[in-house]
Amino acid sequence: MRVICAGAMSASLTVGCGGGGSSSATSDGADSETGETDGGDTDGGDTSGGGVDDVPDPQPSEGFEAGFDVRDISPNDAELMLGVYMGAYGAPEARGVATGVHDPVYARTVALREGDEEVIMTILDLPGLGNRYTRRIREDVAALTGLDPLRILVGATHSHSSPDFMGLWGGVPDAYADRVVSLVVGGMVDALNNADPVDLHVGTGAAENRNRRGWPLTDTAVTVLDARDPQGARVGTVAVFAAHPVVLGESNKEISRDWPGWAVDAAEAELGAPVLLFSGIIGDVSPAVPDGTYADDFERCDAYGGAVGGEVAAVAQAAGPIADETLAWDSTVWTLPVDNFLFELAATLGLLEYDFDEVDGQKTVQTQSSYLRVGSLAGGLQLAAFPGESLTRNGLEVKQAMTAPHRMVLGLTGDALGYFIPSDEWMTGLNDDYEESISLGMTVGDTSRDAMAAMIAADGG
């Protein structure tokens, strides 16, 4: 049973709810977080301070239910004056603080329910979140809803022009961080409270991207889960696509969603309902901006985002119904070594919003993945959350462990632990070994891939 503590919202809840369960930037996108570029208007949504609706606990549903929530998490003028840094370009603080907000950043949430099965997923227009933030959010939502924290998924679009909630590039003021946590928690709880009966539809299309490590393959899939009420009106849409949000370069000092913002705007204009766009298998994948003459990189965002958003809308409109109204959920937890000296040093200096463990001088970090099947293996969708930026060859093996006709790997969801590289690709000179420099270590790609594949294989349908 869910436990709703209306009015108990805080930056980090401590009150019990009673009965609760459980390198060089170029305009063409030569890329790296130290200098990768390829480089809106506002969305509607709830921009309130993060309270939750007081509604009675629902009885177990028959069939699918879904609820959506959208909240503006942009820093205000006072918070900008305190110094909001953006990720994920350059050395710590070298880029300087944000000078303003070009287009707002959001927290977009969907809650899914079928019977006693409930899952909440939020995508934030941020480079990523340190595990201190994701843990706070999961714990606060769990306290308010009674959900297992692993049923509470927090992802990031990885926009390089949005506030740094990872801490490596300068971070954000505590007051702003606390407000964002409160908004995210409120949105997740309200989405679950407001879930209503829906019919779910699913489809897969494709859009253009490119591999920056020289491989002739990327994951080009645009996979969409579309929720419609019993009368056929659209309630909201969840999509995933892989391409780094780096159309805007390091020289940009205004907060922006980068191309995903324009993609969401374009899709919402077509579909007339909230759209959540998750990152996919993006580790070595860059945008493929259409050839043309552009006044600036914001126009380039519009061109590329508009193309991706148009494909999201087209796939949603053509999506087929999921006939088998079932949700199946699972999760797995594993430990990774922190072998990267840069991460060890940053953690020692207190620059990262991450908690690492240490045993006999070896730093480690515990991470996790959650798995969701919507419908049957024969005709539905399988989804797994990846705790960072998986390279294509690594992430595609996770997808290949799935057997449903429609498949999603949500990158930077649950954690944002840098790059995950297949061990046979480690330090082979691709992209000047840039991704290796922002990876925990050589083994983490294989270990994480195998843990997720085993979790997926355990679902017998």
N, C-alpha and C positions, 0 to 999 in steps of 0.2 A: 504494500500500500504506500502511496506517496504521502509525504507529510509536507504541507504548505505552511510556512511561517510568514504570513503576510506582515510586512513592515519590519522584518528582522534584518533587512539588507544592510550590509556594511562592507567596508573594503576587504576585511578578512574576518569572517564570522567566527565567533567563539561561543555564542549562545546555543545551547542544545535545543533541538526542536521537539524532543519528546516523542519517542516511538519511531524515530527515523532509522532506516536500514543503512544496513551497511554504510690591370696592368696598364694598358693604354686605352682610352676611350675613343671610339670612332663612331661616326654616324651610321655605319652599317652594322654595328653590333659585334665587333670583336670583343669577346667577353671575358670578364672575370669580376668577382665581387670587388676587386681593387680598381676596376676600370672597365666594366662591361657595359656597353650601351648598344642599343639598336635605335636608339632614339633619336573640361568635363563639367560637365555640368553636374548638378547635384541630383541625388536620388531622393525619393520620398522615404518616409519612415519615421519611426518613433525616436525622437531625440531627447526624451525625458531623462530624469536623473537616475533611473535604474530600479524603481520600485517594481513589485510584482503584484499581479492581480490576486485578489482573495476569492477563490472559487472552490466549490466542494470537490473532494476527490471523486474522480469518475469511476464508474463500474467498469470491469474489463470489457473492452469493445469487441464487437464482432465485425471483422473486416478491418481494412486500413483506416487509420486516422493520421492527420498531419496538421501541424501548426507552424506558422512562419512569423519571424520578427526581424525588423531592420532598425538599427540604431546608429546614429552619427557618433563616432568616437574621435572626431577631430579635436586637436588642442584648441582652446580658446585663446584670446589675446593675452590674458594674464599668464596662462601656462606657457605660451610661446616666449614671454618675457623672461621666464625662469630658465629657458634654454632647453629646447627639444631637438635632439640630434636625430638624424636619419641614418638608416643602414641601406645598403651594405657595401659601400664603396670606401676604399682607402684605409688609412691607418686611423686609430682612435682619435676622434675630435678633429682630424685634419680637414674635413669637409666644412666644418663650422655648423652652427645651429641653423635650424629652419627659419626663414625670413617671413613665412606666411603660409597660407593654405590655398593652393591653386584649385583643387577639387577635394571635397570632403572624403574622409576615410570612414569605413563602416564596419559594424559587426552585423553579419547576416546569419540568421539561425533557422534551422528546421528541426522539428521534433516529429518523430515517427512512432506510431503505436499500432500494435495488432495484438489483441488479447492482453496478456500480461507482459508482452515484450515491448520495451520502450527504449529509444535511443535519441539523443540530442546531438546535433552537429552544428558547429559555428565556424564560419570562415571570416577571418579578420584581415583587413587591408593593412598588413604589417609585414616587415621582412621575416619575422618569426617571433617566437616567444621563448624566453628562458623557462626552464622547468619550474622555477619558483612561481612564476605567474600561472602556468598551466595547472600546477598543483593547487594553487589557491582557488582558481576558478572551479576546478573539478570538486574540490572539497566543499566549497560554498554551495554549489548546485546540489551536490549529494546531500548535504545537510538539509536543504530546503525541499528536496523531492523524494528522498529515500532511495534514489538510484545508486547502483554500483558506479563508482567514479569512472570505471573503464567504459561505461555506457555514455560517457560525456566527452565528446570529441571536439577539440579546439584546433583549428587549422589556420594557416597564414597563406596569403597570396604570394608573399615574398617580394612585394614591390620595393624597389631600391630607393624610392622617394617617399617613404612613409616612416613613421616614428620607430625608433630603435628600442624595441622591448627585449632585445637580447643582451644589450649592455656593452657590446664590443666596440661600438663606434661612438660612444658618449652617453648613451642611455637617455632617459626621460625623467622629469621631476617626479618625486614620489606622489605628490598630490594629483598629478595627471594620471599616473599609473593606477592609483587607487580608484579614481573616478572611472577609468576604463574598465577595470575589473568589476566594479559595481554595475556598470552598464551591461557588460557581457553576461554576468550572472543573472541580472534581471531579465534580459532578453531570452536567455535559455529557459528560465523557469516559466516565463509568460508564454513562450512558444509551446511548451508542454501542456500548460494549463488550458490553452486555447485550441488544442488539437481537436479537429472535427472530422467526421467521416469523409473520406476521399476515395476516388479511384486512381490508381497509380498506373502510369504509362511509361514505357522505356524505349529508347532508341539510341543508335550510334551512327555518327557521321564522321567527317574528317575535316581538318584545316591544315594550313601550311605552317611548318616550322623547320628548323635546321639544326644539325648536330655540330657543335663547336669543337669537338675533339676529332673530327674528320671521319667519323663512322658514317656509312651510307644509310643509317637507320635512325629513326626516332619513333616515339609513339605519337602518331598523328590523330588518334581517335578523339572525337568529341562525343562523350557519352552523357546522356541526359535522362534524369528521372523527373517526370512531370506529374504534378498532383492536381486533380480536378475534382470539384464537388459533385454530388450526385446528379446535379442538373447540367453538368458538363462545363461549368465555368472554372477557369484556371485559378488555383489557389497559390501556387508557387512552383518553382522549377529549381532543380539541383543539377549542376553540370560540372564536368572536369575536362581540362585540356592542359597540355604541357608546353610551356614556353616561358623562359625567364622574363619577368616584368622589368626590362632594362632598356626600353626605348628611350626613356629619359636618362641622361648621363649624369656623371658625378657633378657637373657644373650646375645642375638644377638645384636650387635652394628652397623651392616651394613644395610643400607636402602635396603628394598626388598618389592616386591609385595606379599610375602608369596605365599601360594598355588594358589591363583587366577592367578598369573603371569604365572605359569607353565601350568595352565588350558588354558589360552588364547593362549600361545605359541603353545600348542598341537593342539588346535582347528584351529588356523590360518594355521598351517602347513598342516592340512588336507583340509581346505576349500579354502585357497589361497586368502583370503580377510580379512579386519579388523573384529575383534570380540570384542564386548562390553559385559562384564560379570558383571551384577549388583548383589548386595547382595539381598537376599530374606528375609524371615521371620527368622532372625538369632538370636534373643535375647537369646534363651536358647539352641542354636544348635551349636555343635562342629564338627570338621572333624572326619571322620572314616578312618584313614590311613590304607591301607591294611597291614595285618600281613607280616612281612619279616625282613630281616637284612639290616640295612641301615648304611652307613658310618657316616652320620650326618643328621641334620634336613633339610638341603637343598635337600638331596636325598628323604627325606620323603615328602617334598613339591612336588618334581617331581612325586613321586608315586601317591599321592592323586590328585594333579592337573592334571596329565596326565589322570587319570581315569575320572575325571569330564569333562575335555576338550574333551576326546574321545566321551563321551556321547553327549556333545554339538554338535560336528561335525556329529555324527550319526543322531541326531534328525534333524539337519539342512538339511542334504542330503535327508532325508525321508519326510520332511515337505510337507504338501499339500497346494495348492494355495488358496488364499483368493479371492473368486469370486466377492464379493460385494465390489467395490472399493470406500469405504467411510471411513472418519475419523470423529469421534465425540469426542468433548472435553468438559470438565467441570472442575470446581475447587471449593474449599470451604476453608474458613478461620475461625479459632476459637482461643480462648484464653485459656491458661492453667495456673493454679497456680504453682508457684515455692515454694514448701513446704520443699525441701531438704536443710538442713542447710549447707551441704558441698557446694552446688551450690551457695547459698546465700553468704557464706563466700568468696568463690573463686571470685565471681563477685565483692564483696566489695573490695577485695584486688587487683582487676585488673588482675587476672590470666586468665580469660576466654575471648575468642574472641566472646562474646555474648553480645547483648543489651537486658536487661530486663526492663520492666516497673514497676512502683510502685504506688499503690493507697491505701491510708490509711494504710500504713505499710505492705501491701501484695505485694510481687513481683509476676509479671505475665510475660508471654511471648506469643506473637501472633505467631501462626504457620499456616501451610496450607498444602493442598494436591491437586494434579492435577490428573485428570482422562482422560483416552484415550480409545476409542474403535476403533479397526481397523477391518473393515468389519462389518458383521451383528452379532447380538446376537446369531443367530442360527449356524453360521459357522466361526466366527472370534475370535478375541482376545480382552479381557478387561484388562486394566492396571491401577493401582493406585499407587501413590507415598506415602510412609509412612515416616513421619518425625523423624525417629529414629530406635531403635532396638526393634521391637515388639516380645514378647514371642509367642510361637507357638499357644497356645489356643486363644490368642488375635488376631493374624494375620490371622489365618484360618477363623475366623468369617468374616473378611473383604473379603477374597476370596469367602466365601460362599454366600456373597451378590451378587456376579457375577453369570451370567447364561451362558455366552459363553463357548464353549468347551475348550478354552485355556485361562489361567488367570495368570497374573503377579502381585505381590506386590513387589515394589521396595523399599527395606529397605534403611534407611539413605539417602533418596532422598528428597531434598527440605529443610531439616533440619537434625540435628544430636543431638537430645535432650535426649539422654540416653535411658533407658529401659522403655518400655510400658508394664505394667503387669495387667492382669485381676484383678479386685478388690477382687474377691473371692479366689485369689491365694496369695494375699498380706500378707507378713510376716507369712507364714505357715511353715517356716523352710527349704524350698527346696533350695538346694545349699547354705545352711547357710545364706539364705536371701541376698546373694551377690547382685543380680540384683536390689533389693529394695534400696540398698545403692547408686546406680547410677541411680536412677529414680527421676523425678521431684516430684512425689508423688503418693498416692494411687489411685486417681481418673483419672489420665491422660490416662491410657490405655482404660478404658471404654469410656471416653469422645471422644477420638480420633477415636476409633473403630466405635462409633455410628455416628460421623460426616462423616466419610468416607463411611460407609454403606448407609447413607441417600443420599449422592452425587451419589453413584453408582446406587441406586434404582431409581433416578430421570431420568435415561436414559431409555426411553421407546423403544429404538431400531428403 
